[in-house]
Amino acid sequence: MSPPSSCVKRSLGTGIIERSPLKSNSTIPYIDNVHNDRDNHNAGPESPFVVRLRQNNNPSTTTTTKVNTKILTSLSTTSVSSSSSSVFDTTTDLSYHDRLEQEKSESILNSLTQDEQSSIPDKFMPLRHYRAEKGDSSKAVDAIKLTLAWRKEFEVDRIIRALEDGDDDNTNGTNHDMKSATHSHSDMRNNDEKSMMTTDFATILRKENETGKIYVRGHDKDGRAMMYMRPGNENTMHENNNMRHLVFQIEKAVRCSQKNGFGKICLVIDYEGFKMSKTPPISTTKRTLEILQRHYCERMYRMYICNPPFVFRSFYALIKPFVDPVTKQKVCFCVGDEGLQQIVDDVGGKVLARRQLEKCCGGDGNVRTFNSTEYMRLPLAIAFDEDV
């Protein structure tokens, strides 16, 4: 069964021809034509992030990973700097690669209303939509307006701040909100609009995360955060709360990448323990695709699929012709030694893989077991088990 084309044709990554950071012996050589996040990667020294990880892995050093507040602060500025003073950088997606990209981004920004401009989450949002629409500024304006309206309606800013603001301090209608995290799917769909202003997002997020179905842990060799998704750990069938939890984790992963100078993230989807009884409704699947592709366009660097069941591989074979070519080229099936070797290489080799990857994707199984309570107490820009 093929999903609607609107759900799969929008690129999760750039549509601009770029060079890849992958080594020449990569197991997916066609990626070399679709990335531009690290120019001349093989010719230069190890990235600062890998050097820092190696130092952290050495007991004789005391270097620790710290949040780059300068980068995060600059990203929160929505104004676009003057083109006359810009320095173009092709080694990261958090930069204009040339003057045309900057001018088009400025044009997109100027096409927005004052309220829309003030609600932009970071200054490179126009650039991401410009790249996602493959250089069509008119489509980019329409797309960014749609996303800004969705962020407001879905209360993304409240979701992001929920755990910091202490929404679950047993005040202001907690009894109603505690129930809202566990109500049946049909009941909640009818009451979502009524309860919008009293929804306890902190309780919802903690409930959704109890089984560790989505969390951020580790980085690739350049510093892009890795977000684990485990469909087999699904613990609710509440569509809206599933989406709120997904959005929170994406926002967290993005911030964990941004502090290392990148705006894209890596997805690790592990199907271990997955059963057909945990298959989400088609509406949930469609909303997940829409959020990832439409509202978080240009955010995915790579997707690693681990332990895929036969039914998933068959389904993917059916929809593959409809998937955006750029997105399709970023999907890596971690099946067999060759598939697992790809993700091991992407995190910087066997030593770093053993230190941070989970067993499903090439680790040796000695990493700490995920702890949801601990994880949900961490600052937004800190991943699980990260040195701070």
N, C-alpha and C positions, 0 to 999 in steps of 0.2 A: 504494500500500500504506500503510495507516494504522498508525502505531505504537501500542502499547498506551497507553491513556489515562493510566495511571500515570506514563508518561514525559513527558507534555506538559501535564497540567492543573495542575500546581503552579506558582504564580506565581514568576517570577524577580524580581519587583519588588513594590511594595506593592499591597495590595488596598483600601487606604483612599483615599477620594476626596480628591484634593489638587489644588492649582493648579500650573501649569507655569511654568518660567522662560523658556519660548520666547516669542519676539516674536509680536505679534498677526498678523503676516503669515507665520507659520510654514507650511512646506509640509506639515506633518502637524498640523493644528489640533486633532485629537482628543486629542493628548497633553496639552492644557491641562487635561484632567479627571483625570489620573492621577499627577501629580507634586506634591510639596510641598517641594522642596529649596531653593527660593529665592523667598520671598514678595515681591510688588511689585517684581519684578526690573527692569522697565522704568522705574519711577519714580525709582529710586535711582541712585547713581553706579556706575561700573564696579567689579567685584569687586576686592579687593586682589590676587587672583592675576593678573588681567588687567593691572592696573597694573604689577605686578612683571615680567610678561612683556614689557610694552612698554619698561620700563626696561632689561631685559636685552638687548632688541633694539636699544637705542640705544648706540652705541659710546662716547658721552660719559659714560655712567654706569658705576658699578662694582657696582651691586646684584646679588646672586646669590641663587638659590633655595636655601633652607636647610631642613633637616628640622625641623619643629615638634616638638621633643622633649616639650614640655609636653602636647600633644595625644596623642602616642603613649603617654606614660607614663600619662595618665589613662585611656586606653582599655584598658590592660592590667589595670586594677583591676577585679576581678570583683564586688566588693560594690556593691550598689545603694544610693545615698544616700537619706537620709530624705526623704520626700515633703514634709515641712514646710519644708525648706530648698532645694527645687528651683526652678530657673528654667527654664520651658518655652520651647522655641525651635523655631519652625516653619520656620526658614530652612535647616535641615540635617537629614539623616537620622541624624546622630550626637547625637540629643537626643530626649527625650520631648516630644511635641507637646502633651500635656495631662496632667492628673493621672490620668485613667483609664488611659492607656498605662503610666504609671509603676507604678500599683498592680497592674495585671495582670502587668507584668514582674516585680515583686516576688513575686507569687503563684506565677508559673512558676518563678522561682529557688528559692523555698522548697519547691517540690514535688520538687526534685532531691536526691539523696543528697549527703553531704559530699564524696565522691570526685568526683561529677559536677560539683559546684559549683567544686571546685578545678581542674578541667580545662577550664573555660570559657575560650576564648581572649580574649574581651573582654567588657566589662560590658553591651554592648548586644545580645548574642546572644539573650537571651530576648525582647527587643523585636522583633528581626527575625523571629523565628518567630511571634510574636503577630500581627504585621502580615501575614506570609505566609499564615497560617491565617485571615485576615480576622476576627480578633477572637475566635476560638474557643480559649480558654485550654487546654482539655483536649487538643485536637489539637496545640497548640503544645508542651505538655509531652511528649507522645509523640514529636513530631518532633525536639525538641532532644535527647532521650535517644538517639534513633536516630543522630543526627549525632555526638554525643559518643562513642558506641560505635564508629562508623565512623572517627572521627579517631584513636582509640586503636589500632584494628585496622590501619588503613592507615598508621600511624606518621607522621601529618602533621607533628608537631613535629620529628621527625628529618629529614624531607624539607626543612623550612624552614631548619634549622640546617646542613644538609649542607655547603654551600659555605663556611660560616664555621668549621665544626669541622675541616675538612680531612680528610674521610673517605677521600680517595684518596692518603694519604701513603705508599703502597707498604708498608703494614703490615696485619697482621690479615687475611690471606686475600685479598689484592688479586688474585691470579691468578684465583681463583674469581669475584670480583666484576667484573673486567674482562670476563670471558666473559658474565657475567649481563646486561651491557648489550647484547649482540648475539646471544644465543641465539635459536633459533627460537621462535615463538609457542607451539607445542604443548609443547616441552620445558620452557619456563619456567613455563607454567601448572601443570605437574605438580610442579615443584620450588619454587614460590613459598613455600609454608609452611615448607619445610625451610631455605630460605636467608634467611628473614625477618631473623634476628638478625645475619647477616653481609653483608647486601646493602650494596654501596657506592653510596649514593645520589648522591654527588658525581659519580662517573664516569657513572652513568646519566643524570643531568641534563645533563651536558656533551655526552654523545653525542646525546641527544634534541634538544638545542638547536643542534647543529652547522649545520643548514641554515636556522635562523631561522624555524622554523614557528610559534612563539609567542614573543612578547616584549612588554615594556611600553615605550612611547615616547610622550611628549607628554601633554598634559592638555586638557580642555575649558576653556571660559572661566572656569569657577568653580573649577577645580583638580582635577576628577575624572580619574584616570589612564585612559589609553587602551591597551588590550591588543590588539595585532595578532595575528590567527590566519591562517595561510596554509596551507590544506590542500594546495596544489600543491607545498609544500616538505616533505611527509611523507617521512621517511627511514628509518623503522622500522615494523614491523607488530606490535610487542610491546605487547600491550594494557595490561598492568600498568605498564610503563614509560611508555607514552603518558599514562596517568592520573596517574602521579607527576609527570611534567613539567607537565601541565596544572594540577595542584594547586599546585605551586611557583609557577607564573606568576600564578595567581589571587591567592595569598597576597601576592605581591610587588606586584601591581596595587593590592590593597586598602590596603597600607601606603603606597603612593605617593599614594593618595587621602586617607588618614587624616591625613597630615601637613598637608594643606590644609583639613582640617575636614569631610571627607566620608567616607562608608563605602561608597559605590557606585562602580562603574567603568563605562567605556564599552568595548564590544567592537567591533573593526574586523575583519571577516572578508573577506579578499581571495582570490577564487578564480582569480586570474591563474595560468596554468600548470597548472591542475588537470586531471588526466586520470582517466578511469574506473579505470585500473589502480591509482590511489592511493586509491580509495575504501576506507575502513576497514570491517572486518567490522561487521555489524549490532550485535553485542554491544558493540563499542567505542563505537558511536554511542549506544546505550542507556545505557551507563555514563557517557558524557560528559554526556548530558541529566540523568541522575540526580544527578551531582555538582553540576552547575550549579543545578538546580532544588531539590533536596532539601537538600543540604549547604551550598550558598552562596546560599540564598534571600535576597531583598532586597539583592542585591549588584549587580545590573545596572541601570544608569540608562538606557542606550541601546545598541542593536545596529545597527551600520552594515554592510550587506552590499554588497561591491564586486565588480564583474565576475562576477555570478552566472551560471553556465552554464544553458542552457535546461532541462536535466534537473533542476537544483536548483529553479528557479522552478516547474516543473511539480509537483515533489514537495511544495514548500511550499504550493502551491495545494490539494493533496490533504489535507495535515495541518492547514491553517489553521483549519478548524472545530473542531479538537480542542485547539488551543493556548489556554492561559489568556488571557482577554480583555486583562488588564493587560499580560501579556508581549507579546501580539500588537501592542498599540499602541506598544510601544517599538522595534519593528523598522522600520528605514528602509532601503529599497533605494536605494543610491547609483548610480542608472542615469540617464544624461542630465544635462543642466545643472541641472535642478530637483532631482534627487536629491542631486547633489554639493553644491548650494548649502546644503542642510540641515546637512551636517557642517561646512562652511566657517563658517556662521553660529554653530554650536554651539561652535566654538573661538575665536570672537571676531572674525571677519571675515577679509578676504583677506590682510592683512599678517601676522597670526598664523598663518593657514593655510599661507602660503608658508614661514614659518619652521619649522613643526613637522610639518605633515602630509606623508605620503608621496604620491607621484603618483597612486596608485590611488584616493585618496579626496579629491582636490582640491588637493594640493600642486603646486608647480611643478617638482618633481623635483630640487631643489638640496639637499635634506637629505642628511646623510651616510649612506653605505651601512651597513647593519647589520653589526656585527662581534660574532660570538658570543663569542669569547674575551674581548674587552673587557667585554661585557655580563655574562657570568657571574662576573666578578670584582667587580662593583659591590655595594655594600651593599644589603640587601633593600629599603630604602625609597627607592632611587634608580633612576630610569628611564634607559634608554639615551639618550645624548646630552643629558642634563640638566645644566644649570649647577649646579655644586656649589662 
